[in-house]
Amino acid sequence: MRISVIDPVVGLDLGHSRAYFEEHRSADVAVEVVAIDEGPASIESDLDIVSAAPAIVRRAREAAAGGADAVVINCFADPALFASREAVRIPVVAPAQSAFALAATLTDRFSVLGTTDRDAPFTRDLWRRYGHVERGASVRAVDLPVLSLGHDADELRRRLVAASRAAIEQDGAGALILGCTAMSPHRRALADALAAEGHVGIPVIDPLAVALRTAEMLVRLGLRASDATWPPYP
């Protein structure tokens, strides 16, 4: 099986992405990571999504034409997800939709750990789009823009723990979803820190890993997005 992962930004360190997917892929799955060649340096707004969308769709078409079995769009904003499903006839998945669906099997209310306050209305819009409004407990931000998430790992983890604690104790979250795929390497440390504080049994979900496994599952089951919902577009 071959899965194409689209990093929907320019200037990303693909070496880090490849290392991540080597760790999380199944043994019989080959993962190729490609970035877009024109668009934003990070996706933190609707304007960024619109700017990146044409290149994302182009990369999805290239992946399908090149024999990929599925596509994963590597961004929690799920940019150009529906457009890409119209463009190709292989499974196309993205982190937010995949993580929300998984969280709904684990709890009745979940929170998203976002980057800045801009994420709150954006995430609520995703909840509406995907039918999870009643399950969305809160969006708690770490108050760091995407491009600074990798500058100080200890500080990011401290802020993730504080945001998670508030989501659990004040908002009633039964599960937590990392709200940016750049946070993915911190999932295990966050879960361990929360358990040490007594919050045992609260799932911490890495949406990028879930998207990858969702893509694998769809390929193995011989499924893809419905033509009735996303009709092929020339």
C-alpha positions as CSV (number, residue, x, y, z in Angstrom):
1,M,0.0,0.0,0.0
2,R,1.2,3.5,-0.8
3,I,-0.1,6.6,0.9
4,S,0.7,10.1,-0.2
5,V,0.8,12.7,2.5
6,I,0.4,16.3,1.4
7,D,2.0,19.0,3.6
8,P,-0.2,22.0,2.5
9,V,2.5,24.6,3.2
10,V,5.7,25.7,1.6
11,G,9.1,25.6,3.3
12,L,8.3,22.7,5.7
13,D,11.1,20.4,6.8
14,L,10.1,17.2,5.0
15,G,12.8,15.2,6.8
16,H,10.9,15.5,10.1
17,S,7.6,14.5,8.5
18,R,9.1,11.4,6.9
19,A,10.6,10.4,10.3
20,Y,7.2,10.7,11.9
21,F,5.4,8.6,9.3
22,E,8.2,6.0,9.4
23,E,7.3,5.6,13.1
24,H,3.6,5.5,12.7
25,R,3.0,3.6,9.4
26,S,2.1,0.0,9.3
27,A,4.9,-2.3,8.1
28,D,3.3,-2.9,4.7
29,V,2.6,0.8,4.0
30,A,4.9,3.1,2.1
31,V,4.4,6.8,2.9
32,E,5.6,9.5,0.6
33,V,5.5,13.1,1.8
34,V,5.1,16.0,-0.6
35,A,4.8,19.7,0.1
36,I,3.0,22.3,-2.0
37,D,5.1,24.5,-4.2
38,E,2.9,27.6,-3.9
39,G,0.9,28.9,-0.9
40,P,1.3,29.9,2.7
41,A,4.0,29.1,5.2
42,S,1.4,28.0,7.7
43,I,-2.4,27.6,7.7
44,E,-4.0,29.6,10.4
45,S,-6.9,31.3,8.6
46,D,-9.5,30.9,5.9
47,L,-7.3,33.1,3.7
48,D,-4.4,30.6,4.1
49,I,-6.7,27.7,3.2
50,V,-7.9,29.5,0.0
51,S,-4.3,30.2,-0.9
52,A,-3.2,26.6,-0.4
53,A,-6.2,24.9,-2.0
54,P,-5.2,24.9,-5.7
55,A,-1.8,23.3,-5.0
56,I,-3.3,20.8,-2.6
57,V,-5.8,19.6,-5.3
58,R,-3.0,19.5,-7.8
59,R,-0.9,17.3,-5.5
60,A,-3.8,15.0,-4.8
61,R,-4.3,14.5,-8.6
62,E,-0.6,13.9,-9.0
63,A,-0.7,11.3,-6.2
64,A,-3.6,9.4,-7.8
65,A,-2.1,9.5,-11.3
66,G,1.2,8.2,-9.8
67,G,-0.5,5.1,-8.3
68,A,-1.0,6.2,-4.7
69,D,-3.7,4.2,-2.9
70,A,-4.8,7.1,-0.6
71,V,-4.1,10.7,0.2
72,V,-3.7,12.3,3.7
73,I,-3.8,16.1,4.0
74,N,-1.5,17.0,6.8
75,C,-3.2,19.9,8.5
76,F,-5.9,20.1,11.2
77,A,-7.8,22.7,9.2
78,D,-8.5,19.9,6.6
79,P,-7.8,22.4,3.8
80,A,-9.3,21.5,0.4
81,L,-10.5,18.1,1.7
82,F,-13.9,18.1,-0.1
83,A,-12.4,19.6,-3.3
84,S,-9.7,16.9,-3.3
85,R,-12.4,14.2,-2.9
86,E,-14.1,15.6,-6.0
87,A,-10.8,15.6,-7.9
88,V,-9.7,11.9,-7.4
89,R,-11.2,8.5,-7.0
90,I,-9.0,7.2,-4.2
91,P,-9.6,7.8,-0.4
92,V,-8.7,11.3,0.8
93,V,-8.7,11.9,4.5
94,A,-7.6,14.7,6.8
95,P,-6.8,15.0,10.5
96,A,-9.8,16.9,12.0
97,Q,-12.6,14.9,10.5
98,S,-10.8,11.6,11.3
99,A,-10.0,12.6,14.9
100,F,-13.5,13.9,15.6
101,A,-15.0,10.6,14.3
102,L,-12.6,8.6,16.5
103,A,-13.3,10.8,19.6
104,A,-17.0,10.2,19.2
105,T,-16.4,6.5,19.7
106,L,-14.5,7.2,23.0
107,T,-16.5,9.9,24.7
108,D,-19.6,12.1,24.4
109,R,-17.7,15.4,24.8
110,F,-14.2,16.2,23.6
111,S,-12.0,19.4,23.5
112,V,-9.5,20.6,21.0
113,L,-6.1,22.0,22.0
114,G,-5.6,24.8,19.5
115,T,-2.7,27.2,18.8
116,T,-4.2,30.7,19.3
117,D,-7.7,32.1,20.0
118,R,-8.3,32.2,16.2
119,D,-8.8,28.5,16.4
120,A,-12.0,28.6,18.4
121,P,-14.4,29.9,15.7
122,F,-12.5,27.9,13.1
123,T,-12.9,24.7,15.1
124,R,-16.6,25.3,15.8
125,D,-17.1,25.6,12.1
126,L,-15.5,22.2,11.6
127,W,-17.8,20.8,14.3
128,R,-20.8,22.1,12.4
129,R,-19.5,20.8,9.1
130,Y,-18.9,17.3,10.4
131,G,-21.9,17.1,12.7
132,H,-20.1,17.2,16.1
133,V,-21.5,20.4,17.6
134,E,-23.1,18.6,20.6
135,R,-19.9,16.8,21.3
136,G,-17.6,19.8,21.3
137,A,-16.8,20.7,24.9
138,S,-14.3,23.5,24.2
139,V,-11.4,24.8,22.3
140,R,-8.4,25.7,24.6
141,A,-5.5,27.5,23.0
142,V,-1.8,27.4,24.0
143,D,-1.4,30.9,22.7
144,L,1.4,30.1,20.3
145,P,1.3,30.5,16.5
146,V,2.0,27.5,14.3
147,L,5.5,28.5,13.2
148,S,6.7,28.9,16.8
149,L,5.4,25.5,18.1
150,G,8.8,23.9,17.5
151,H,10.9,26.6,19.2
152,D,10.6,25.4,22.9
153,A,9.3,21.9,23.4
154,D,9.2,22.2,27.2
155,E,7.2,25.4,27.1
156,L,4.8,24.0,24.6
157,R,4.2,20.9,26.8
158,R,3.7,23.1,29.8
159,R,1.0,25.1,27.9
160,L,-0.6,21.9,26.6
161,V,-0.9,20.5,30.1
162,A,-2.5,23.7,31.4
163,A,-5.0,23.9,28.5
164,S,-5.8,20.2,28.9
165,R,-6.3,20.6,32.7
166,A,-8.8,23.4,32.0
167,A,-10.6,21.4,29.4
168,I,-11.1,18.4,31.7
169,E,-11.8,20.2,34.9
170,Q,-13.8,23.2,33.7
171,D,-15.3,22.1,30.4
172,G,-16.0,18.5,31.1
173,A,-13.9,17.1,28.2
174,G,-13.8,13.3,28.1
175,A,-11.1,13.3,25.5
176,L,-8.5,15.7,24.1
177,I,-7.5,16.3,20.5
178,L,-4.3,18.0,19.5
179,G,-5.5,20.9,17.3
180,C,-2.4,21.2,15.1
181,T,-0.5,18.4,13.5
182,A,2.8,20.1,14.5
183,M,1.8,19.1,18.1
184,S,1.7,15.4,17.2
185,P,5.2,14.5,18.7
186,H,3.9,15.7,22.1
187,R,0.9,13.4,22.5
188,R,2.6,10.7,24.6
189,A,4.3,13.2,26.9
190,L,1.0,15.1,27.4
191,A,-0.9,11.9,28.2
192,D,1.7,10.9,30.7
193,A,1.7,14.3,32.4
194,L,-2.1,14.3,32.7
195,A,-2.0,10.8,34.2
196,A,0.5,11.9,36.7
197,E,-1.9,14.6,37.8
198,G,-4.6,12.1,38.3
199,H,-6.4,12.4,35.0
200,V,-6.1,8.8,34.1
201,G,-8.3,7.4,31.4
202,I,-8.7,10.6,29.4
203,P,-7.7,9.8,25.8
204,V,-5.3,12.2,24.1
205,I,-5.7,11.9,20.3
206,D,-3.0,12.6,17.7
207,P,-5.1,13.6,14.7
208,L,-2.3,12.9,12.2
209,A,-1.8,9.4,13.3
210,V,-5.5,8.8,13.2
211,A,-5.7,10.2,9.7
212,L,-3.0,7.9,8.5
213,R,-4.7,4.8,10.0
214,T,-8.0,5.9,8.6
215,A,-6.5,6.1,5.2
216,E,-5.0,2.6,5.7
217,M,-8.4,1.2,6.9
218,L,-10.3,2.6,3.9
219,V,-7.8,1.1,1.4
220,R,-8.0,-2.3,3.1
221,L,-11.8,-2.2,3.1
222,G,-11.9,-1.1,-0.5
223,L,-13.8,2.1,0.4
224,R,-13.6,5.7,-0.7
225,A,-15.7,8.8,-0.5
226,S,-19.2,8.5,-2.1
227,D,-19.8,9.8,-5.6
228,A,-23.2,10.9,-4.4
229,T,-21.7,13.3,-2.0
230,W,-18.5,14.3,-3.9
231,P,-19.3,13.7,-7.6
232,P,-16.2,13.5,-9.9
233,Y,-15.2,16.9,-11.3
234,P,-13.3,17.2,-14.5
